[in-house]
Amino acid sequence: MNGKIRTATVLAFLVLMFASSIQIANAVDVHYKFDRPYYHPSETGILTLTFMPVAEDVVVTNVDLEVSGVALFHLIPSSQHPLVGLSSTGTTTVELPFTIPMNITPGEYDWTLRIEFRSGTPLSYNGRMTIKALGEEQPPPMWPWMSVVLVALALILLFTGKKHGKLTKRNGALMAILAPVIFILSGLFLANTIIYPAESLPYQIGDALCFVAAPILLVSGIVVYTTARRVEKRTRRTATPQPPRASREAPTRACPRCGRDLSTLPRDIKNCPYCGKAV
């Protein structure tokens, strides 16, 4: 019995010891955002932190941004933000500047963001940062020219299939079903910004697939399906045998014996003038 009491006491002590940290960790929701997808040497960037506490008032005592191989930036405490008090009744947004060193080598660097509170468990976030040489700017997005190519390809396939009679409802349905699949997969691809930064070529390809290829494929599938259905109805209608049209010409009068044409003679004649057969 004493062993059970000791075990319960130890468990209660551990719960009390970690209760405050669990409460703080669950009470604060932090969103972070850098002002640019990449930075140049000697350029000043801004890290925006948005705190949305949901339980109780807390105080942020320390915020460090460590860029591996670059520098360790102590963002809080600083001259502008010695401490940041967070109220449970509202959202607090803080903009924290940092400056990239001048002698840094361009490339991609891992960064770690650590946020500490007056009491409770600190929060930590990780990601990748791109440093580009001076004068090197972000390449233009791929979606404008890729959208033109995709639209042209869809129109060529549509008109070619219509010309050769290869548009089927099955192909249209497959295209329409494939469109949301591409949209979801490319959306998941874009969400992985830690591996693929926003200015990288894989990210731009995923962007084009998600916001250009999927809608074009969906519209093309709908057009192909409706066109194939219309063609199918027209083909079925022309293949159905139509009853012969009634002749608009007057029936020809002929002698039942000699077969001579009597249509030009008066209608009140009683015998064929050629053979004398009664008509």
C-alpha positions in Angstrom: 0.0 0.0 0.0 2.8 2.4 0.9 4.4 1.7 -2.6 1.2 2.7 -4.3 1.0 5.9 -2.2 4.6 6.8 -3.1 4.0 6.2 -6.7 0.9 8.4 -6.7 2.8 11.1 -4.9 5.6 11.1 -7.4 3.1 11.2 -10.3 1.3 14.1 -8.7 4.6 16.0 -8.2 5.5 15.5 -11.8 2.1 16.7 -13.0 2.4 19.8 -10.9 5.9 20.5 -12.0 5.1 20.3 -15.7 1.6 21.7 -15.6 2.7 25.3 -16.1 4.8 24.5 -19.1 2.1 22.5 -20.7 -0.4 25.3 -20.1 1.9 27.9 -21.6 2.8 25.8 -24.7 -0.9 25.2 -25.4 -1.9 28.7 -24.6 0.1 30.5 -27.3 -0.2 30.1 -31.0 2.7 31.8 -32.9 2.7 32.6 -36.6 6.0 33.7 -38.2 6.7 35.3 -41.6 9.8 36.7 -43.3 9.3 39.8 -45.4 11.1 38.3 -48.5 11.7 34.8 -49.9 15.5 35.6 -50.1 18.0 38.2 -48.9 21.2 39.8 -50.2 24.4 40.4 -48.2 24.1 43.5 -45.9 20.4 43.6 -46.4 18.0 44.1 -43.5 15.1 41.7 -43.2 12.1 41.7 -41.0 10.7 38.7 -39.1 7.1 39.2 -38.2 5.7 37.3 -35.2 2.0 37.1 -34.5 1.1 35.8 -31.1 -2.5 34.6 -30.5 -2.8 33.5 -26.9 -6.0 31.7 -26.0 -5.7 31.0 -22.3 -3.9 33.5 -20.1 -1.6 36.5 -20.2 2.1 35.6 -20.9 5.4 37.4 -21.3 7.9 36.8 -24.1 11.4 37.2 -22.6 13.7 36.0 -25.4 13.6 35.5 -29.2 16.7 34.2 -31.0 17.0 33.7 -34.8 20.1 31.5 -35.6 21.1 31.2 -39.2 23.6 28.3 -39.5 26.9 29.6 -40.7 25.7 33.2 -40.8 24.9 34.7 -37.4 22.9 34.5 -34.2 20.4 37.3 -34.0 19.1 38.3 -30.6 15.8 39.8 -31.5 14.3 40.0 -28.0 15.5 41.5 -25.7 16.6 44.5 -27.8 16.4 48.3 -27.5 13.0 48.3 -29.2 11.6 45.2 -27.5 13.0 44.5 -24.0 10.0 42.3 -23.3 6.7 41.6 -25.0 3.6 41.2 -22.9 0.8 39.1 -24.5 -2.8 39.6 -23.5 -5.3 36.7 -23.7 -7.9 39.1 -25.1 -6.2 40.0 -28.3 -3.6 39.4 -31.0 -0.1 40.8 -30.7 2.1 41.4 -33.8 5.8 42.2 -33.4 8.2 43.1 -36.3 11.8 42.2 -35.5 14.6 43.4 -37.9 17.8 41.6 -38.5 20.7 42.4 -40.9 22.6 39.8 -43.1 26.4 40.2 -42.8 28.2 41.7 -45.8 30.8 38.9 -46.2 28.3 36.1 -46.4 28.6 33.5 -49.2 25.4 33.2 -51.3 23.6 29.9 -50.9 20.9 28.3 -48.8 21.2 28.2 -45.0 19.2 26.5 -42.2 17.7 28.7 -39.6 16.2 28.1 -36.2 13.8 30.4 -34.3 13.5 30.0 -30.5 10.9 31.8 -28.5 11.1 31.7 -24.7 8.5 32.8 -22.1 8.8 34.0 -18.6 7.4 30.6 -17.5 6.7 27.6 -19.5 8.2 25.6 -22.3 10.0 27.5 -25.1 8.9 27.1 -28.7 11.2 26.3 -31.6 10.7 26.5 -35.4 13.1 25.5 -38.3 13.4 26.4 -42.0 15.7 27.3 -44.8 16.8 30.8 -45.9 18.3 31.7 -49.3 21.1 34.3 -49.6 21.7 35.6 -53.1 24.5 37.7 -54.5 24.0 41.4 -55.0 22.3 42.1 -58.3 20.8 38.6 -58.5 17.1 38.8 -58.4 14.4 36.2 -58.3 13.6 34.5 -61.6 10.3 35.4 -63.2 7.5 33.0 -62.4 6.8 30.1 -64.7 3.0 30.1 -64.7 2.5 32.8 -67.4 4.3 31.1 -70.2 3.4 27.6 -68.9 -0.2 28.6 -69.0 0.1 29.7 -72.6 1.7 26.4 -73.6 -1.0 24.4 -71.7 -3.8 26.3 -73.3 -2.4 25.9 -76.8 -1.8 22.2 -76.2 -5.4 21.7 -74.8 -6.9 23.5 -77.9 -4.7 21.4 -80.3 -5.8 18.2 -78.7 -9.4 19.3 -78.6 -9.6 20.2 -82.3 -7.5 17.3 -83.5 -9.7 14.8 -81.6 -12.8 16.5 -82.9 -11.6 16.3 -86.5 -10.6 12.6 -86.3 -13.6 11.6 -84.2 -11.5 10.6 -81.2 -13.4 12.5 -78.6 -15.1 10.2 -76.2 -17.0 10.7 -73.0 -14.6 8.3 -71.2 -11.6 10.5 -72.1 -13.4 13.6 -70.9 -14.4 12.0 -67.7 -10.8 10.8 -67.1 -9.5 14.3 -67.7 -12.0 15.9 -65.3 -11.2 13.4 -62.6 -7.4 13.8 -63.1 -7.6 17.6 -62.6 -8.4 17.6 -58.8 -5.9 14.9 -58.2 -3.2 17.1 -59.8 -4.4 20.1 -57.8 -4.2 18.2 -54.5 -0.8 16.6 -55.2 0.7 19.9 -56.4 -0.8 21.7 -53.4 0.9 19.3 -51.1 4.1 19.8 -53.1 3.9 23.6 -52.6 3.2 23.2 -48.9 6.6 21.7 -48.4 8.4 25.1 -48.4 11.1 23.9 -46.1 12.6 21.6 -48.8 11.5 23.8 -51.8 11.9 27.5 -51.2 9.4 29.8 -53.0 11.9 31.0 -55.6 13.2 27.6 -56.6 12.4 25.9 -59.9 10.6 22.9 -58.2 8.3 25.3 -56.3 7.5 27.2 -59.5 6.7 24.0 -61.4 4.4 23.0 -58.5 2.8 26.4 -58.6 2.1 26.2 -62.3 0.7 22.6 -62.0 -1.6 23.7 -59.1 -3.0 26.9 -60.3 -2.7 26.5 -64.1 -2.6 22.9 -65.3 -5.3 21.6 -63.0 -8.0 24.2 -64.0 -7.1 23.9 -67.7 -7.4 20.1 -67.4 -10.7 20.3 -65.7 -12.2 22.7 -68.2 -10.8 20.6 -71.1 -12.3 17.5 -69.6 -15.7 19.1 -69.3 -15.5 20.4 -72.9 -14.4 17.0 -74.3 -17.1 15.2 -72.4 -19.9 17.5 -73.5 -18.6 17.6 -77.1 -18.3 13.8 -77.3 -21.9 13.5 -75.9 -23.2 15.9 -78.5 -21.4 14.0 -81.3 -22.7 10.7 -80.0 -26.3 12.0 -80.1 -25.8 13.3 -83.6 -24.3 10.1 -84.8 -27.1 8.0 -83.3 -29.7 10.2 -84.8 -28.3 10.0 -88.4 -27.8 6.2 -88.1 -31.5 5.6 -87.3 -33.3 4.8 -90.6 -35.8 7.5 -91.6 -39.1 6.7 -93.2 -39.2 7.5 -97.0 -40.8 10.8 -97.9 -44.1 10.7 -99.6 -43.8 11.5 -103.3 -45.1 14.9 -104.2 -45.6 13.9 -107.9 -49.0 12.7 -109.2 -49.2 9.0 -109.7 -48.6 7.8 -113.3 -51.5 6.3 -115.2 -50.6 3.3 -117.3 -52.6 0.8 -119.3 -52.8 -2.5 -117.5 -52.4 -4.4 -120.7 -49.9 -2.6 -122.9 -48.3 -0.4 -120.3 -48.6 2.8 -122.3 -48.6 6.1 -120.4 -52.1 7.5 -120.0 -51.4 10.4 -117.7 -51.5 13.0 -120.5 -55.0 11.8 -121.7 -58.3 13.1 -120.2 -59.1 11.4 -117.0 -62.6 10.4 -118.1 -61.6 8.0 -120.8 -62.9 4.4 -120.3 -60.7 2.4 -122.7 -57.0 2.6 -123.7 -56.8 4.2 -127.1 -53.8 2.0 -128.0 -55.1 -1.5 -127.2 -58.8 -0.9 -126.2 -58.4 -2.4 -122.7 -60.8 -1.0 -120.2 -59.1 1.4 -117.8 
